[in-house]
Amino acid sequence: MQIPIGEDWHIELFKRFCSPQYLSLPVIFDDYLKEELANYRRFRHFVFHGYSSRITWDILCDGIKEVDKVYKNFKLKLNEILNLL
């Protein structure tokens, strides 16, 4: 299996671990995690590329409130997969 290349290689690699299953890779990111992590990725892009002067603080606060829940769900899913190995 080849690692994706190009400008969006990281997004393509992420998608390979989402549903529907890609070849024999485990589905690590269910629909909930896929959407939540996409929100954090967009936020990171927004800040990294200097658009932070246009931050909507209400949206930022929602993301901060959810970070523990998202992390716990990710950790649970990853442990499920690791226990199958």
C-alpha positions in Angstrom: 0.0 0.0 0.0 1.4 3.4 -1.0 1.2 6.5 1.3 -0.8 9.3 -0.4 1.2 12.1 -2.0 0.3 15.6 -2.9 -1.0 18.7 -1.1 -3.8 16.8 0.7 -1.8 13.6 1.6 -2.7 13.9 5.3 -6.4 14.2 4.6 -6.3 11.2 2.2 -4.4 9.2 4.8 -6.9 10.1 7.5 -9.8 9.0 5.2 -8.2 5.6 4.8 -8.9 5.0 8.5 -12.5 6.1 8.2 -15.6 4.2 7.0 -15.9 2.7 4.5 -13.0 0.5 5.2 -9.9 0.9 3.0 -8.3 -2.4 2.0 -7.4 -4.1 5.3 -6.9 -1.0 7.4 -9.0 -0.8 10.6 -11.7 1.9 10.8 -10.4 4.1 13.6 -12.6 7.1 13.0 -16.3 6.5 13.0 -18.6 9.2 11.6 -18.7 11.1 14.9 -14.9 11.3 15.3 -14.4 12.0 11.6 -16.6 15.1 11.8 -15.2 16.3 15.1 -11.6 15.9 14.0 -12.4 17.6 10.7 -13.6 20.6 12.8 -10.3 20.7 14.7 -8.3 20.4 11.5 -10.2 23.3 10.0 -9.6 25.4 13.1 -5.9 24.6 13.0 -5.7 25.6 9.4 -7.5 28.8 10.2 -5.1 29.8 12.9 -1.9 28.5 11.2 -2.6 30.5 8.1 -3.1 33.8 9.9 -6.8 34.2 9.8 -7.1 34.3 13.5 -8.1 38.0 13.5 -11.5 36.8 12.3 -12.0 34.1 14.9 -15.6 33.6 16.0 -15.2 33.1 19.7 -18.5 31.2 20.2 -17.3 28.6 17.7 -13.9 28.4 19.4 -15.6 27.9 22.8 -17.7 25.0 21.5 -14.6 23.3 20.3 -12.8 23.7 23.6 -15.8 22.3 25.5 -15.8 19.2 23.3 -12.1 18.5 23.2 -12.1 16.1 26.2 -15.1 14.2 24.8 -13.5 13.8 21.4 -10.2 12.7 22.9 -12.0 10.1 25.1 -13.9 8.7 22.1 -10.7 8.5 20.1 -8.8 6.8 22.9 -11.6 4.3 23.4 -11.7 3.4 19.7 -8.0 3.1 19.5 -7.9 0.8 22.5 -10.6 -1.4 21.0 -8.5 -1.9 17.9 -5.3 -2.5 19.8 -7.0 -5.1 21.9 -7.9 -7.0 18.8 -4.3 -7.3 17.7 
